[in-house]
Amino acid sequence: MRMRWLALGAILAICLSGGAQAADPGLTKNSIKIGVFGPLTGPAAAFGKAQLGIRAVYDDLNEHGGINGRKIEVVLEDTACDPAKGIAASKKLIAQDQVFLLHGGSCSNVVMALKPDVIASGVPYVVATAANASITDPVAPNVFQTVATTATMGRTMVDFAMTKPDAKRIAVISHSDEWGKSGHDPALVELKTKFDLTPVADVTFERGSINATPQVLQIKNANPDFVLAFLYPAEYAIFLREASKYGLNVPSMGSQAISIQDTAQQVGNPAIMKNVYVFYPLAAQIGDAKIARWVDIFTKYNPGVRLESNGLLGMGGAEAVIEALRQAGPDLTRAKFLAALDNLHNFDTGILAAPLEFSPTHHAGMNGGATITYVGDKLVLIHKFTDAQK
Amino acid sequence: MLAQLVVSGIGQGSIYALVALGMTILFRVTTVVNFAHGELFMFSAFVIYLLLNAFDVPYLLAALAAILVLFVLGSVVERVLMRPIRHAPHMALAMMTVALSYLLRGVVRMGWGGDVRSLPPMFTFDPVMLGTVVLAAQDIVTIGATLLLVAGFFVLLQRSRFGKLAQAATDSPRGAALIGLNVPGFHRTMWGVAAAMAAIAGILVAPVTLLYPDMGAQVLVRAFAAMTLGGFGNLGGAVAGGLLMGVLEQLAGFYVSTAMIDIASYIVIIVVLLSRPAGLFGRVERVRV
């Protein structure tokens, strides 16, 4: 009996000491395996450029010696913006590839679908560019968002609209799907609680629709000062064209799903673009020296891929991952990495419009953004409506 | 406001009518419901985009080339995909067109990704003002093209010898073959014509709707609703159904709720199938046995 207890104690001691020293999955002396996934094919493949940007940051890190003596090994998986494929990809990365951490997801529906499994696994998960606020609300210990959530975007858009002198009459047009609502609803709450206003018109415009006449006429009838548009790129361009056709000439603001340059090309009329503002999540526009480093990295590691803001958007998260790995030190564990992310305060990624701010109770790291608009034929980043008029 | 909504609805409905017309012609001649018609429409727009941007071809020439390319594509589809299974059940034929629709979308995505692209407007003259009603140049052209095409096909299929042969090939392929009609060749030609019709719709619509691989899906659903409303296989019915659908969407969207626009077509399909399965202009077929 005594021998049995001794043997049990010895096993326990071995387990405890061994457990403390055993590396987490995905780690070797020389490498950290990171699972990157997103919509590389399918209808939302344009958003998948974020994953190419993330991989490029890690490739660049490797070329400059890696982090704490280790190089990043990226395993890339395609979700095609399909929840079933997203779940399969995350399970493969965790169970088969045994990655140290996950970094991916540009479609909120996919991220919401795979989130329960990832939370249960305890694997650190840094979301790429999926922006639905429900991803990190409520907070899970191992899930972090590094772009402005749709709630942050909605509130910021309202705050921007209200910098228009004498702005009182705000109209809203949005998709009625989960993505549209996740920007629309917080915007309406912000409008009510901060400015005691309700929208003068609140209309829906479904994805894939090709005519916005009823919406535009309803909004025009309401005589708004400003229109907030929670629409995807094609629908926003159609709305702008129809608004111009029916003489609705008031400023409008699009979401971070919109590329203002692409919109200008799609609308095909510079006069319309004078009244267009877009929530902008990057620190500067493409072509500005301030973000040239990330533009160069993207184009170097993704030759032939047309660069747009989506390609740069995920790179801020990659910078945050690298910083947390740096702070976690050479004796890296998942617990140390998560603790480092939890304590990342006011971290300027250099590429995002606002610094990242995490705490154990707050995992939606980016709490603001800029606005981009055309002044003449030049794009400028502004923070107040009146700045564009100067 | 009502007049503006009706005019806008007619413009919008013309797009549905054009798409429904192409599907109706094919259905009438081959009895195949082509679920890939929306993708043929999308594909033609990308053909023009390619010709304009990669080869700097003039717009008109690119549009004509797109019609030709789609005619050839439609003919090839009939010969390679449909003819080998022509005796299969209708469901198998329909599923083949579903597979074709995904194939075409995939091909476009491989070539251009999922980005939204734009075509320059075909006509740059100013909108026409009828009092307070705005009528865009593109709408005028779409409405005109729809009326011309429906008139042309009406004459071709109802008043010409070709139409009688088409009817014979549809009603009794074996009998038509016995009198010397090349039925498979006729079907191949009509697949080409239907695809060319999709190309015409794409040419007229793409500058307004923007280009992306999924652009055909919503229009296809509306075109089905238009065919259901007007009566399956009825040319005039398809056009009238399309125009009615367009106006109905605009009025429901403005006077009831913008959320109604997206579900109007499904409501139409349900109501018509329950109350008048043959559609507004369709005839109930009675077979004496």
Interface residues (C-beta under 8 A of the other chain):
Chain A: T41 G42 P43 A44 A45 A46 S176 V203 T204 F205 E206 G208 S209 I210 N211 T213 P214 Q215 L217 Q218 N221 P233 A234 A237 I238 R241 K245 Y246 D262 Q265 Q266 G268 R306
Chain B: M1 Q4 L5 S8 G9 Q12 I15 R109 G113 G114 D115 V116 R117 S118 P120 P121 P127 V134 A136 V205 V208 T209 L210 Y212 P213 D214 M215 A217 Q218 V219 E249 Q250 G253 F254 S257 T258 A259 I261 D262
